[in-house]
Amino acid sequence: MRLRKKTVAVLPLEDTSIGDEFDEQKKEYGAPDLALTGSIDRIQLELAIAQLPPGYQRAFVLHDVQGYEHHEIAEMLGSSIGNSKSQLHKARTRLRKLLRDTDRESRRRNELHAELV
């Protein structure tokens, strides 16, 4: 079964009457696009994963992205199961910190931008 892609409605910027007929909320130009927040989060996650040390990165990708079990990861990397678990825990801890720092930095930039405007 194949699903059809939804077509994107093309609206001219000058057309502000859309939404009046059906009591829909008018589009606010320049407002944050909630559909893009997932994409931005994904990009930030990929950048954070790239900053991890190679051992942490391998453990994280193999377990959380590709779905391997700890015993399989240990076998692939030639290490112990405990090492696999430890590397994954350290990778997740480091990712949380990197993403938290990225979030703080973006909030700070938004606050500075709001002050300037």
N, C-alpha and C positions, 0 to 999 in steps of 0.2 A: 504494500500500500504506500502510495506516495502522496504527501500533502502538498498542496499548492502554496506558494509563497504569497503572503499578503502584499498587496501593492501599497506603496506609500502615497498618501494624498498630497498633491502639490497645491499649495495655497499661495496666492500672491500676497506680498506683505501689506499691500494697500487694502486688502479685503478684510474689513473688521466686522462685517455684518454676519459672518458665519458664527453660529452659536446662538443668535437671537431667536431663531425660529423654534428651537427645541429646548430653550432654557438651559443650554449647555454653557459650561464655563468657558469664557473667552480665553484664547491663547495669549499668554503674556510673553512678549518677545524679550529676550535677554534673561529669562528666568532659567534656573538650572534644569537641565533635561534629565529626568529621573531614569530614562531608558539607558542613558550613557553611564550612570554611576557604576553599574556592574562591570562595564568594560574598563573603566578607570581602575576599579578595585583589582581586576584581573592583571592589568599592566603593572600596578604597584606590587602585587604578589610576585609576578615573574621577575621584576627587578630585585625584590628582596631575596628570592630564591637564588638568583645569580650572585648575590653578595655572600652567600654561605660558603664556608670552607668545603672543599670537595667531598670529604667523608660525610659531613652532615647533609650535603646536597644529595648525594647518592642515596642515603638512607631515607631521606624525606621523599624523594621522587619515587623510589621503588615501593615504599610502603603506602604513602598517602595518595600518590597520583596513580601509580600503576596497580596497586592493590596486592602486592606480594605479602606473604606472612613473614614473621621474623626468622623462622627456621630456613625459609627459602632465600631470604636476603643474606643470612649468615653463610649459607652454602655458596651463593654466587660470589660473595666478596671474600670468601676464605677466612671468615672470622667467627667468633662465638655469637650465640643468640643474645647473650647479655650485652655484647658490644653493639649489636644491631639496635637493641632497645635503647641503650645509652645514647647512641648517635642520633636516633630519632627524637628522643626527649630533648637533647641539647639543640637540635635543629629547630624544633617547634618553639623552644624558649627564645632562641635567637630571632626567629621570624616574628614572634609577638613583639619583641623589642623594636626590631626594624620597622614593622608596620605601625607601631604606636608612635615612633619618632617621625615617620613620614606623615602620619595623620596630624600630629602636633604642628609640624612645619607647614602643612597645607592650610590648617586653620589660622596660623599666624599670618600667612600670606593673604588669606581672605580678609582678615581683620585689618591689615595694613591697607589693602585695596579699598575696603569700605571707608576707612578714615580719609583716604585721598579723594574719594568721590563725593 
